[in-house]
Amino acid sequence: MKRILVAAALFGAMTVSAVAIELPPEIVKRGSIKIALVPNYPPMEFRDPATNALSGFDIDLGEAIGRKLGVKIEWQETSFDQFMPSISTGRVDAILSGFTDYASRHDTASFVDYLKSGPNFFVQQSRAAEFKDLAALCGKKVGASRRTKFPAEIATWSEKNCGSAPIVFVGTDGSADARTQLKQGRIDAAVQGNETLPYIMDLEPGAYAPVGTPISQQFTGIALPVKEKALAQAMLEAVDALIADGSYRTLLAKWKLSDNAIEKATINAGQ
């Protein structure tokens, strides 16, 4: 019996070793992964107002990935326009910061996709009765950040669904500006990623009401240098391991992102 138990233990150890996630040698030697972020996109990443500590779904996910890979995560704050240069020049190993996987970015970065999202219309709660469905938005003023692809997606939806009464788009300086204009009555509705709406609605109870469901699907991913195939594979396997053991679902529930779950991590699934 003892021999059988020893043999089983050895087999188990060999199995664990065989499926161990392999990291690039330089990452192993350093013992850490440098990850860029801009902590201004709650609930994905932000600084806790009470402690000034980094917080959010991406922070929790990054730390969980680090534990799976057996390395530390070194968070490095930067600006959005420095994301791509930071991985191209090797200042960081990855970007994990609510970063959308677009095919137009694939020449510079490979994306390990870990979340789905999409642009969602919303209105003031006080006017929710006027907007019982998406069709009610036709002919109305709708605002969204001009720095995103939301303007193009709103235009595409409007052309397909509104006919002779198209949506009147109003470009804004980010999502916060869109919400300000909405509250001021300068626009009738606004659009932002559906992954952010539950958090914003919790911050301002009774202020907003979503209209319909997202009008398109996007993927949020961990961006890595195109040449770093091994690191991308390691990240993908780590995310899949977190999905398999239930940690991923737990983190999604914590940040009210359960509707944004994926079943399996992918690479460069963005369009």
N, C-alpha and C positions, 0 to 999 in steps of 0.2 A: 504493500500500500504506500509506504514511504517513497519507494522508487517511482510509483505512478504519480504521486504528488509532485515530486521533484521534476519529473519529466514535463508535467503539465505546466509547472512554473517556468521552466526554461522555454517551453514553447510560447507561453504567454509573453515572456520578455522579448523573444525573437519577433513576435507579431507586433508588439508595440514599437520595437526598433524599426521594423520594416515600414511602418506607416508614419514614422516620425517626420515632421515637417522640416525640410532642409532650407536653411537660409544661406545667402551668399557669405563667403568666408570673411569679408570685411565687416559685415554686420555682426557676425558671431564674435569676431575679435574685439570689436568696440563694445558689444553687449547692449546696444541700443539702436533704435530706429528714430531718425530725426524727421519729425512731421510738422509741416507748415499749416497754419490756420489763421483765420481772422475771426476773433470771438465776438461777432456782432449779429449773429443769425439764430436767435432762440427759436425753438428749443434745441437746435442742432449744436451750437456752441455759443457760449456767452460767458461773461464774468458775473458770478453771483453778487448781486448788489450788497449783500450783508457781509460777505467775506472777501470779495474780489478774487476768489478762486475760480479757475476754469471749471465750467460746468456744461452739461448738455449731453444729448444722445451720442454725438460723435466722440466726446471725451470719454464717456463710459465705454463705448465700443472700442476705441483705440487702446484703452488700458486693458480691456479684456483680450484683445488681439495680442498685445504684448505678453500677457500671461500665458496665452496659448503657445506663443513662439519662444518663451523663455528669455525675453529681452525687455529692457526698459523702453519707455516712450519718452522722447525728448520733444516737448511741444515748443515750436518756434513761431512766435507771432510775426506776421508780415502784412503786406497790403494785397488786395485782390489782384492788382496789376502786376505783382511780383510772383504770383503763383507759378506760372509757366517758366519764367527765368530761374526761379529757385530750384526747380528740378532739372532744368537743362544744364545748369552750371554745377550741379552737385552740392549746392548749399544745404539741401535737405534731401531725404530719401523718398518722401511721399507727401501728398497733400490729402488731408482728411478734414474737410471743412464745408460740408454741405455743397460740394462741388458737382455740378451737373455734367454727366457724360454726354458730350456732343461729338458726333462723327468728325466735325470740323477740328476737333482738338486731338484727334488720334495720330496726327503726324508727330506731335510733340510728346504726348502722354498715352500710356495705356491705363485703362480704368478697370478696377475691380468693383463691380457694381454690387451694392449692399442694400439699396432702398429704392422703392419706386415712388414717384410723386407726380404731380401735375398741376397746372394752373387752374385755380378755382375762383369763380365769381363770388362776391359777397356784397352785402348792402347794409345800411343801418338797420338795426333791429326795429326801429320805429317805422320803417317803410317796408318791412318784410312782406306784408299783405299785398303790396303792389307787384311783388316779384315771386309769384308762386312757381314759376318755371323759367327756364332759360330763355324762352321766346319773348318774355316780357322785357328782356334787355335790349332788344332790337330798337334802334332809334334813340337810345339813351347814351349819356356820356359815361364812359368807363375809363378809369385811370389805372395805370400800372407802371412799374419801373421801366424807364427807357433803356436801362443797362442790361436788361434780360431779353430773352426771346419771346416774352409774353406779348409784346405788341404785334409781332408777326402771327403768333398763334391766335390772338383775338381777331385779327383781320381775316385769317383763314376761316375761323368759325363763323364770323359775321357774313362773309361772302357765301358760305354754304347754307346758312340758315335764315338770314334776314332779308334777302331780296332787295326791295326798293327802300327799305328803312334800315340801313346799315348802322352798326354801332359807331358812335363818334368817339374816337380814341383820344385820350389826353395823357401825354407822357409825363411822368413824375420823376423826382429825384429819389428813387428808392421806394420801398414799400411803406415806410413810415410816413413819407410825404403823401402817398396815395391815401392812407387812412386819415391823415389830417384834412385833406381836401374833401374826403367823403363826409367827415363830421361837419365840415363847414358848409356842406351842400353845394360845393362847386362841381362835383361829379355825382352821378346817380349810383354808381357801383364801382368796385375796385377788383383787382385780380392779384393774387399772390399764390405761392406754392401751398398746396393743401396740407403739406407737412407742418406748416407754421400756424395755420388757422386755429387749431384747438388751443395752443398755448396763448395766442393773442386774445382769444375769446375768454380765456380764464383770467388774463390780466385785466381785461375791461369787461366785466360781466354785464350782459344786457346791451352791449354796444353794437354788436354785429350779428348778422345771420347769413350763413352760406346759401348760395343759390345753386341748385343742381349738384352735379358731380364734376370732377376735373374734365376739362375739354380735350386733354391729350395726356399721354403718359410719357414720363421721362424717367431716367435712372440717375441716382446719385451714386458717385463712385469714389474710391480711393485712387488718386492719380499718381502714377509712377513713371519714371523715365522709360521710354519705349525699349531701350536696350536691356533693362533689368527684368528679364524674363523670369529668372529664378525667384526674385523678390515678389513679383506679381503672383506667381504660382503659390508661394508661401502664404501671401495675404489671402488669396482665394481659399486655400485649404483651411486657414485659420477661421475665416468667416463661416465656411461650411461646417466646421467643427462646433462653432458657437450656435449655429442653427440646429445642429443635431442634438446638442446636449441641453437645449432649451434656454440657454443664457440670452440668446438673441431676442426671443419672444418676451422674456422678462424685461429686458431693457426697453423694448418697444412699448410695452404696457406702462412702464414707469413714466415715459415721456409722451404718452397718448399718441403713439404712432403705429398702433397695431394694424390700421388700415393700409399702411404703407409697406407691409412686410413682403419680402420675396421668399420663394421656396428654396432657392439655390443661388449661390453667387455666380456671376458671369463676368466675362471680360469683354469690354467694348461693345456692350449691347445697345448703347445709345445711338440715336439717329441724328 
